[in-house]
């Protein structure tokens, strides 16, 4: 399979687009695909980094990438010289449906990576890896009906070292003793220097800080000098072991964006500052989900604000522990493999996403009885006792007759996936879910919940909020609900239908 990626990096726009695409490119190559890049020749374009990773890079001149028309013409010329292309992946805020339509003749399929949800796309797949309270609906009206949506941190493009480092993380230690400071590869607003002033104001001699900057950071020499003048501070430039530093840290101070997902994967609590407008909404959502402490946009945040937030959080070990647990439940580190699998088997992915939700019928009684009594389903239930057939039969028929209880079956590819139950009380409905035994760990829970959210919206007018109670130790359910847009709060997860409409 041949895949071409169109993405840019520069001192001005940062390195995030290219770096996450490079992670995906490595995973695709490992699966047998041939991957190449098209990048604009901007200052800090990272073409050398891509080439060192073993991928071919074709650079477009600044004039060739000046607008979508010239960019499309120049990109098409690069692609046509490569022969048949199976996928064209575009990760670029300046390119949308018009550019994609113009490139249709050059590739069998197109995937857009877009976490802004501001542009229309002519694409076959859309990847938005960020967490938003309205992530299920935010691209509505911007995509073709046929488009497969890969939404949320379940598909976060994290490098393999984060998944590996996650296995060794222990967040049950004593008070925070190690701080990680990282504001992205280029840090255009120089938040790193502001953070060093905050560290000085914090006055914690017992706190060791690791400060990371990228090779494209124009202030790196000055920052290195400032680090050298502070006790217990280590300076790192363009490193490849950031995952290990995150795993060793107890708290972080940094930017939003993909770094937030990396920290969550490793359960690293963080004080976050948005260094770009597109980081604000997702940072607000992540803060509401209890994964980070968000201070606001860089221009509105002072060194005193940073110091005060760090001081407050380091005195709240329970809040740090909750942040850590919420983050790890939201991001598991396997997203890149999921995206690669969807691209390499797109027909399978499209088929898998077609979940139909229907009301349970009388002839479903036996199936539900057998599923509910399996050990894996009982283990996730608040009442884990085996149920007698007579008791189940009476409960089942009472459920079908109860106008405020809605028992649903989710099906995909003509086979059952799982069971949803909604108990309505006024404007709120409590939801419970379990999957058909034997299919756990494949993402069906999240997709069934999303289908259920849509069913409620269309069939239960007046219901404004969904609430789920989850056993504290049921990590898999917490992940599924979070990825489906539910906001965690203690043992309850809440989905606001009005906010997500």
C-alpha positions, -999 to +999 in steps of 0.1 A: +000+000+000+013+035-009+005+064+013+013+102+009+011+126+038+008+164+033+018+183+065+038+213+075+060+224+104+077+257+110+089+280+138+057+299+135+031+271+134+050+246+155+060+210+150+028+192+160+013+184+126+044+168+112+054+150+144+020+133+148+020+124+111+055+110+115+043+087+143+015+075+121+039+070+091+062+048+112+032+026+123+020+023+087+055+014+075+058-012+102+026-027+089+040-029+054+030+004+037+052+027+018+049+063+031+062+096+018+057+133+028+050+165+011+060+196+031+063+233+024+099+246+025+094+268+056+119+277+083+119+247+107+101+224+082+116+192+099+123+175+065+156+163+080+138+147+109+114+129+085+143+117+063+162+104+093+131+084+102+135+067+068+107+084+048+110+103+015+102+141+017+093+163-012+095+201-004+072+226-020+085+262-024+068+289-004+052+302-036+039+268-045+022+265-011+010+301-010-027+293-014-048+261-018-049+262-056-011+264-061-006+240-032-030+215-049-013+219-082+022+214-068+011+185-045-006+168-074+026+170-094+045+154-065+020+126-062+015+118-099+052+110-102+047+082-076+022+061-094-009+046-077-016+061-042-040+043-019-043+070+008-036+107+008-034+121+044-037+158+049-029+175+082-031+212+075-054+239+089-052+259+056-064+231+034-100+218+032-126+205+008-115+224-022-079+212-020-091+176-013-115+176-043-087+188-065-065+159-053-092+132-058-077+121-091-043+114-074-054+090-046-080+063-041-089+076-007-083+108+014-081+112+052-081+146+068-067+152+102-086+181+117-090+191+153-106+225+147-139+215+131-141+248+112-135+237+075-156+214+053-138+183+039-141+161+009-126+130+026-132+094+032-120+094+068-117+122+094-094+119+124-098+143+153-078+128+182-087+155+208-112+153+236-142+176+233-174+175+253-192+177+219-168+156+199-195+133+185-214+162+169-187+189+163-180+179+127-217+176+117-224+193+084-187+195+075-182+160+061-196+137+034-221+112+046-198+083+036-169+097+058-157+074+086-151+095+118-122+085+140-129+107+170-113+113+204-083+102+223-090+065+214-072+075+182-045+097+196-013+095+175+012+088+203+046+073+197+052+037+209+074+048+238+044+063+256+026+030+255+057+012+267+064+038+295+028+035+306+035-001+317+061+011+342+043+042+356+036+042+394+014+072+405+010+061+441+041+078+455+047+105+480+044+143+475+055+156+441+093+159+439+098+162+401+084+188+377+084+186+339+083+218+319+076+215+281+058+240+258+062+223+225+089+221+199+091+258+190+073+275+219+066+307+198+054+327+228+084+317+250+063+302+278+093+282+289+111+313+301+080+324+319+078+289+336+114+293+348+104+326+365+075+307+380+098+280+393+120+307+409+089+322+426+077+288+438+109+285+459+107+248+462+143+236+468+131+200+470+115+201+436+137+190+407+127+203+372+133+189+338+130+216+311+126+205+275+128+226+244+129+217+207+156+224+182+134+250+164+130+270+196+146+304+188+152+311+226+169+278+234+203+293+241+189+318+265+167+292+282+198+269+286+216+297+304+186+304+326+184+268+336+221+268+345+215+295+370+188+276+389+193+248+414+179+213+406+171+221+370+181+199+340+180+213+305+171+190+275+170+200+238+154+179+210+153+147+230+139+113+220+132+101+256+105+126+266+082+096+276+107+084+302+109+119+317+072+122+318+070+088+335+094+099+362+077+133+368+051+139+394+035+170+379+039+190+347+037+226+335+032+229+297+012+236+266-021+221+254-022+201+221-009+166+216+014+169+247-017+169+269-026+135+254+009+122+260+008+133+297-026+117+301-014+084+287+012+083+315-011+097+342+010+128+346-011+156+362-005+190+346-010+227+348-017+237+312-014+270+292-028+273+257-001+286+233-024+287+204-061+295+199-069+259+188-057+246+222-083+266+242-115+246+237-099+212+241-081+224+272-113+236+287-129+202+280-100+183+294-101+204+326-139+198+329-131+161+326-107+164+355-076+156+336-057+189+338-057+223+356-061+249+328-049+285+333-060+300+300-043+315+270-006+323+272-010+361+269-034+361+299-012+339+321+016+353+342+045+336+360+027+343+393-003+324+379+018+294+371+036+294+405+003+297+424-013+268+404+017+246+410+018+255+447-019+248+451-018+214+433+013+201+450-006+206+483-036+185+470-024+149+466-059+136+462-066+160+433-034+149+416-043+113+420-077+119+405-062+138+376-038+109+370-066+083+370-089+104+347-061+109+322-051+073+320-087+063+316-091+087+286-058+079+267-045+043+265-017+049+240-030+025+213-045+051+191-019+051+164-023+013+158-061+018+156-057+045+129-032+024+110-056-005+110-084+016+098-063+029+069-050-005+059-085-021+062-108+008+055-137-014+043-136-033+076-135-001+096-165+013+078-184-019+083-176-021+120-188+015+126-224+007+114-241+000+147-279-003+147-298+001+180-332-015+184-356-021+212-354-055+229-380-080+219-396-109+238-374-134+219-343-117+232-349-129+268-328-160+266-299-143+250-298-115+276-300-141+304-270-160+290-249-128+284-257-113+318-247-144+337-212-148+321-183-140+346-170-111+326-203-093+325-211-101+362-177-088+372-185-053+359-220-052+375-228-036+408-247-069+416-223-096+405-244-125+416-257-151+391-294-146+382-319-174+381-339-178+349-372-173+367-360-140+382-345-128+349-377-137+330-398-117+354-374-087+353-372-088+315-409-087+309-414-060+336-387-040+318-405-042+284-437-031+301-422-001+319-426+031+299-397+047+317-373+018+311-358+014+276-339-019+269-320-018+237-298-042+217-269-029+196-261-048+164-233-045+138-229-066+107-261-086+116-247-097+149-254-085+185-228-062+201-242-054+235-271-042+256-281-007+267-306+002+293-320+037+299-340+044+331-357+078+327-366+101+355-377+135+344-351+152+323-324+127+332-318+090+322-295+066+339-276+044+314-261+010+318-242-011+292-226-044+288-211-061+257-218-095+243-191-118+259-159-122+239-157-088+221-143-066+249-112-046+241-121-038+205-137-004+210-173-016+207-184-002+240-176+034+230-193+030+196-224+014+212-226+043+237-224+069+209-251+051+190-272+050+222-267+088+227-281+094+192-310+070+199-320+089+231-318+122+213-343+110+186-366+088+208-366+104+242-374+141+237-371+160+269-342+140+282-313+166+287-288+145+306-275+109+307-258+096+338-239+064+344-227+048+376-195+028+372-177+006+397-144+024+408-123-005+397-140-008+363-113+010+342-125-004+309-160+011+314-146+045+324-125+046+292-155+037+271-178+064+286-150+091+284-144+084+248-181+086+241-182+121+254-193+115+290-177+137+317-162+119+347-171+130+382-164+105+410-182+072+403-207+090+379-201+098+342-225+125+327-234+133+291-251+166+285-274+161+255-281+198+251-244+208+252-236+181+226-264+189+202 
